[in-house]
Amino acid sequence: MNYTRTEKQLIEAMENMEIVDAHEHLPPEFVRTGGKVDVLTLFSHYTRTDLITAGMKPEDYDRVVNTSDPLDERWKLFKLYFEHIRYGSYARPALIAAKEFYGFDDITDGNYREISERMQAQNAPGIYNRVMREKCKIRVALTQAGRTDYDGDLLVPLMPLDTYAVFRSADDISRKANELGMKVANLDDYTELAKKGVAKWKSEGAVGLKMASRPNIQPSRKSAEEIFGKIISGADPGVNMGDSNHLRDFLVDHLIDVAGELDMVVAVHSGMWGDFRYLDSKHMIPVFPRHPNTRFDLYHIGIPSVRDTIVIGKNFSNVWLNFCWCHVISPQITCSAMDECIDMVPINKIIGFGGDYRKPVEKIYGHLVMAREDIAAVMGRRVDRGLMGFDDAVVIARKWLRDNPRDLYRLNI
């Protein structure tokens, strides 16, 4: 990739920065090292979408990433579609990782076995440190895998808000109560249980809760109590707790307030994924002012509703805008959004990077390379046009990549 002189200098400056990776789905390292990996592991996670969109059957994708099946057979199936996706931004981190960590400029018929052998040989304790700390200079990565059992201080968990906002039966409620040594007879008991559960997560190192932007209503406590009573009594409540209803939305509101009381952040998935209309960032507009004491981290800049999301970031003091995942969704959309954010949103409210990966930890580096390129492209144009100085651009980049997520999540680093 060719860079302007200013872009190159900015990238070099960012390569020397310690950063906070503001969103991953990484399990503890022993989960990664305890399994088999090969070259097709690099195409797990988001490249699934491109492969299936290109024509691969979902069951064939599942086979491609199943390391129990023969590699040669899976490679033959994969390469039929690789050429359709290789130039896309989802695939680029895999190619960057293959070069940086395993020494190959491309992934081909001639080297997929050797790359696989090198990957498996390096799939050993210390791989997280080698990739994240040594190569990426990541001081802390905020991760969401529904667990808090992380060793060391590299991975810091956020936990799913729906753990306590959603249940299906009286048995579900009893199970949650037994886990915390409590008894639940009514909605007040349950809200205390939910608060105790979140407080327990915080004591185990969690710094936030994760939810999704979705249609919601101004909940009625009376209606919530009626629905809860039907569930706890074993009667059919006639509602789907996964959808918006007075009980679910009452509990979501309660948990958002609990997060504020405990000085935790509420991270909000917005935009991309499935029927993205259902995940539009604008669904959160009534929620933010209801919880002025809670800090919200609005993920993925709401792609594709980017400008609406930027306006949200401009208008609500308790909302931060997070560019996690964005650089591999579309560098073009991301650069445009970053440029407009500089115009519209205070620079302390922008978070510049989160890899958003699960098993293929190597791809975090590839994604970070792309993030640095995007930030350098946006800042470099402004420097070259005289809109800011080079040193100013470096300061802003450091805020986006380290200071802002550190300060938002109260990280002691």
C-alpha positions in Angstrom: 0.0 0.0 0.0 1.3 3.5 -0.9 1.1 6.3 1.6 1.7 10.0 1.4 4.7 11.4 3.3 2.4 12.7 6.1 0.4 9.4 6.3 3.6 7.4 6.6 4.9 9.6 9.5 1.5 9.4 11.3 1.5 5.6 10.9 5.0 5.4 12.3 4.0 7.5 15.3 1.0 5.3 15.9 3.1 2.1 15.7 5.0 3.4 18.8 1.8 4.0 20.8 0.5 1.8 23.6 -3.2 1.3 22.9 -6.4 0.1 24.4 -8.2 -2.4 22.2 -11.8 -1.3 22.8 -13.6 -4.5 21.7 -12.9 -8.2 21.3 -14.6 -11.5 21.9 -11.5 -13.3 23.0 -11.8 -16.2 25.5 -9.0 -17.0 27.9 -5.8 -18.0 26.0 -6.1 -21.7 27.1 -9.2 -22.0 25.0 -7.3 -21.0 21.8 -4.2 -23.0 22.6 -6.2 -26.0 23.7 -7.6 -26.6 20.2 -6.2 -27.2 16.7 -5.7 -24.3 14.3 -4.8 -24.1 10.6 -4.8 -21.6 7.8 -8.6 -21.7 7.6 -8.8 -20.5 11.2 -7.8 -17.2 9.7 -11.1 -17.1 7.8 -13.3 -17.8 10.8 -15.5 -15.0 12.2 -16.5 -12.2 9.9 -15.3 -13.6 6.6 -18.1 -16.1 7.1 -20.5 -13.5 5.9 -18.6 -12.8 2.7 -18.1 -16.4 1.9 -21.8 -17.2 2.3 -22.8 -14.1 0.4 -20.4 -15.3 -2.4 -22.3 -18.5 -2.6 -20.9 -20.9 -0.1 -23.5 -22.9 1.8 -23.6 -22.3 5.5 -23.0 -26.0 6.2 -20.0 -25.9 3.9 -18.6 -23.0 5.8 -19.0 -24.9 9.1 -17.0 -27.7 7.5 -14.3 -25.3 6.2 -13.5 -24.1 9.7 -13.9 -27.6 11.4 -10.3 -28.6 12.1 -11.3 -32.2 12.7 -11.9 -32.7 9.0 -8.9 -33.2 6.6 -7.3 -29.9 5.7 -6.8 -30.7 2.0 -10.6 -31.4 1.5 -11.5 -28.2 3.3 -9.0 -26.1 1.4 -10.5 -27.3 -1.9 -13.9 -26.3 -0.8 -12.7 -22.9 0.5 -10.6 -21.8 -2.5 -13.6 -22.0 -4.8 -14.8 -18.9 -3.0 -11.6 -17.3 -1.7 -11.0 -15.5 -5.0 -14.4 -13.8 -4.7 -13.7 -12.3 -1.3 -9.9 -11.9 -1.2 -10.0 -8.2 -2.2 -12.6 -7.3 0.5 -11.8 -5.6 3.7 -12.9 -8.6 5.8 -10.3 -10.8 4.2 -7.4 -8.4 4.4 -6.5 -9.0 8.1 -6.0 -12.7 7.4 -3.6 -11.9 4.6 -1.7 -9.4 6.7 -1.5 -12.0 9.5 -0.2 -14.7 7.1 2.6 -12.4 6.1 3.5 -10.9 9.5 3.3 -14.0 11.6 3.9 -16.9 9.2 6.1 -15.4 6.5 3.9 -15.7 3.4 2.8 -12.8 1.1 -0.3 -14.7 0.0 -2.3 -17.9 0.8 -2.2 -20.3 -2.1 -2.3 -24.0 -3.1 1.4 -24.0 -2.7 1.7 -22.8 0.9 -1.6 -23.5 2.8 -0.2 -26.6 4.4 3.0 -24.9 5.5 1.1 -21.9 6.9 -1.1 -24.4 8.8 2.0 -26.2 10.2 3.5 -22.9 11.4 0.2 -21.7 12.9 -0.1 -24.9 14.9 3.5 -24.8 16.1 3.0 -21.3 17.4 -0.4 -22.0 19.0 1.1 -22.3 22.4 0.9 -20.4 25.7 2.2 -16.9 25.2 0.5 -16.4 21.8 -1.8 -13.6 23.1 1.2 -11.8 24.5 3.2 -12.2 21.3 0.4 -10.9 19.1 -1.3 -8.3 21.3 1.4 -6.9 23.6 4.5 -7.4 21.6 3.3 -6.8 18.1 0.2 -4.6 18.5 1.4 -2.8 21.7 -2.0 -3.4 23.2 -2.0 -2.6 26.9 -5.5 -3.8 27.6 -8.2 -5.4 25.5 -11.9 -5.1 26.5 -13.4 -8.5 25.7 -16.9 -10.0 25.7 -17.1 -13.8 25.9 -19.7 -14.1 28.7 -17.0 -14.9 31.3 -14.7 -13.3 33.8 -12.1 -16.0 34.4 -9.2 -14.3 32.8 -5.6 -14.5 34.1 -3.3 -11.5 34.1 -4.2 -8.0 33.1 -4.4 -8.1 29.3 -8.1 -9.0 28.9 -10.7 -7.0 30.8 -14.3 -8.3 30.5 -17.6 -6.8 29.7 -20.7 -9.0 30.4 -24.0 -9.4 28.6 -26.8 -7.3 30.0 -29.4 -9.9 28.8 -28.1 -12.4 31.3 -30.4 -10.7 33.8 -32.8 -8.9 31.4 -34.1 -12.0 29.7 -35.5 -15.3 31.1 -38.0 -17.8 29.9 -39.5 -19.5 32.9 -39.7 -19.7 36.7 -37.0 -22.3 36.5 -34.7 -19.8 34.8 -35.4 -17.3 37.6 -34.7 -20.0 40.3 -31.4 -21.0 38.6 -30.2 -17.4 38.7 -31.3 -17.0 42.3 -29.6 -20.2 43.4 -26.3 -19.0 41.7 -26.3 -16.0 44.0 -27.8 -17.6 47.1 -31.0 -15.6 46.9 -34.8 -16.2 46.8 -37.1 -14.5 44.4 -40.8 -14.0 45.0 -41.5 -10.8 43.2 -40.1 -8.2 40.8 -38.4 -6.3 43.6 -36.5 -9.4 44.7 -35.5 -10.0 41.1 -34.1 -6.4 40.6 -32.0 -6.9 43.7 -30.8 -10.2 42.3 -29.8 -8.5 39.1 -27.9 -5.8 40.9 -26.1 -8.3 43.0 -25.2 -10.3 39.9 -23.7 -7.2 38.2 -21.9 -6.2 41.3 -20.3 -9.7 41.5 -19.1 -9.3 37.9 -17.5 -6.0 38.8 -15.7 -7.6 41.7 -14.4 -10.1 39.2 -13.0 -7.4 37.0 -15.8 -6.5 34.6 -16.0 -2.9 33.6 -19.2 -2.8 31.6 -22.4 -4.4 30.3 -23.2 -5.1 26.7 -26.6 -4.7 25.1 -27.9 -4.1 21.6 -29.8 -1.1 20.2 -33.3 -2.3 19.4 -36.8 -1.0 19.5 -37.9 -0.3 23.0 -40.8 1.2 24.9 -41.1 3.4 28.0 -41.7 0.6 30.4 -44.6 0.5 32.9 -43.7 -0.9 36.2 -47.3 -2.1 36.7 -47.3 -4.0 33.4 -43.8 -5.4 34.2 -45.0 -6.7 37.6 -48.0 -8.4 35.9 -45.8 -10.2 33.4 -43.3 -11.2 36.0 -46.0 -12.6 38.2 -47.3 -14.8 35.4 -43.8 -16.1 34.8 -42.9 -16.8 38.4 -46.2 -18.6 39.0 -45.6 -20.8 36.0 -48.4 -19.4 33.9 -47.9 -18.7 30.2 -47.1 -15.0 30.1 -47.9 -14.9 26.4 -44.7 -12.8 25.6 -41.3 -13.5 24.1 -38.7 -12.1 26.5 -36.4 -11.6 23.5 -38.7 -8.9 22.1 -39.6 -5.5 23.5 -42.2 -5.7 26.3 -42.8 -3.9 29.5 -40.9 -6.5 31.6 -37.9 -6.8 29.4 -37.6 -3.1 28.9 -38.1 -2.4 32.6 -35.2 -4.7 33.4 -33.0 -3.2 30.8 -33.7 0.2 32.2 -33.0 -1.1 35.7 -29.7 -2.7 34.6 -28.6 0.5 32.8 -29.1 2.4 36.1 -27.2 -0.3 38.0 -24.3 0.2 35.6 -24.3 3.9 36.4 -24.5 3.3 40.1 -21.5 0.9 39.9 -19.5 3.3 37.6 -19.6 0.8 34.8 -20.1 1.5 31.1 -23.0 0.2 29.0 -21.7 -0.8 25.5 -24.3 -0.8 22.8 -24.1 -2.8 19.6 -25.6 -0.7 16.8 -26.1 -1.2 13.1 -24.4 -4.0 11.2 -25.6 -7.6 11.6 -28.6 -9.5 10.1 -31.6 -7.3 9.8 -29.7 -4.1 10.7 -32.9 -2.1 10.7 -33.7 -3.7 14.0 -30.4 -2.6 15.4 -30.5 1.0 14.3 -28.7 3.4 16.7 -31.6 5.7 16.7 -33.6 3.3 18.9 -31.4 4.5 21.7 -32.3 8.1 21.5 -35.1 7.9 24.1 -32.8 5.8 26.4 -29.8 8.1 26.7 -31.6 10.9 28.5 -33.5 8.5 30.8 -30.1 7.5 32.2 -28.0 10.7 32.6 -25.7 9.1 35.1 -24.7 6.2 32.9 -22.0 6.3 30.3 -22.7 4.6 26.9 -20.2 3.3 24.4 -22.0 3.2 21.0 -20.4 0.6 18.9 -19.6 0.3 15.2 -20.6 4.0 14.5 -24.0 2.6 13.7 -23.0 1.5 10.2 -24.9 2.0 7.9 -26.7 4.8 9.8 -23.4 6.7 10.2 -24.5 10.3 10.1 -27.4 9.7 12.4 -25.0 8.1 14.9 -22.6 11.0 14.6 -25.4 13.4 15.5 -26.2 11.2 18.5 -22.6 11.5 19.6 -22.8 15.3 19.1 -26.0 15.8 21.1 -25.7 13.5 24.1 -23.0 14.1 26.7 -23.1 10.6 28.1 -22.5 8.9 24.7 -19.1 7.9 23.2 -18.7 6.7 19.6 -16.7 3.6 19.1 -15.1 2.6 15.7 -14.6 -1.0 16.7 -15.2 -3.4 13.8 -15.6 -0.5 11.4 -12.2 -0.6 9.7 -12.8 -4.1 8.3 -16.4 -3.4 7.5 -15.4 -0.6 5.1 -12.3 1.6 5.3 -14.1 4.1 3.0 -17.1 4.5 5.2 -14.9 4.6 8.3 -12.6 7.3 6.9 -15.6 9.4 5.9 -17.2 9.0 9.4 -13.9 9.8 11.2 -13.5 13.0 9.1 -17.1 14.1 9.9 -16.6 13.2 13.6 -13.7 15.7 13.8 -16.0 18.4 12.5 -18.9 17.5 14.7 -17.9 15.6 17.9 -15.5 16.5 20.6 -12.3 14.5 20.1 -12.4 13.1 23.6 -15.6 11.2 22.8 -14.2 9.1 19.9 -12.7 5.6 20.4 -10.6 4.6 17.4 -10.1 0.8 17.5 -11.5 -2.6 18.5 -10.6 -5.7 16.6 -13.8 -7.6 17.4 -12.4 -11.1 16.9 -12.8 -14.4 18.8 -10.5 -17.3 17.8 -8.2 -15.8 15.2 -6.2 -13.5 17.5 -3.6 -12.9 14.7 -6.2 -10.9 12.8 -6.2 -8.2 15.5 -2.9 -7.1 14.1 -4.2 -7.0 10.6 -7.2 -5.0 11.7 -5.0 -2.6 13.7 -2.8 -2.0 10.6 -6.0 -1.0 8.7 -7.1 1.2 11.6 -3.8 3.1 11.6 -4.1 3.6 7.8 -7.6 5.0 8.2 -6.6 7.4 11.0 -3.5 8.5 9.1 -5.5 9.1 5.9 -8.0 11.3 7.7 -5.5 13.2 9.8 -3.0 13.4 7.0 -5.4 15.2 4.7 -6.1 17.7 7.4 -2.5 18.2 8.2 -1.6 18.7 4.5 -4.4 21.2 4.1 -3.3 23.2 7.1 -6.4 22.4 9.2 -4.3 21.0 12.0 -0.6 20.5 12.8 1.2 17.2 12.7 1.7 17.2 16.5 -2.0 17.9 16.9 -2.8 14.9 14.7 -0.6 12.6 16.9 -2.3 13.9 20.0 -5.7 13.1 18.6 -4.6 9.7 17.4 -3.3 8.9 20.9 -6.6 10.0 22.5 -8.6 7.8 20.1 -6.4 4.8 20.5 -5.6 4.9 24.2 -6.7 7.9 26.3 -10.4 8.0 25.5 -11.2 4.3 26.1 -8.9 4.3 29.1 -10.8 7.2 30.6 -14.3 6.0 29.6 -13.8 2.6 31.2 -11.8 3.9 34.2 -8.9 1.6 33.4 -6.1 1.8 35.8 -3.2 1.8 33.3 
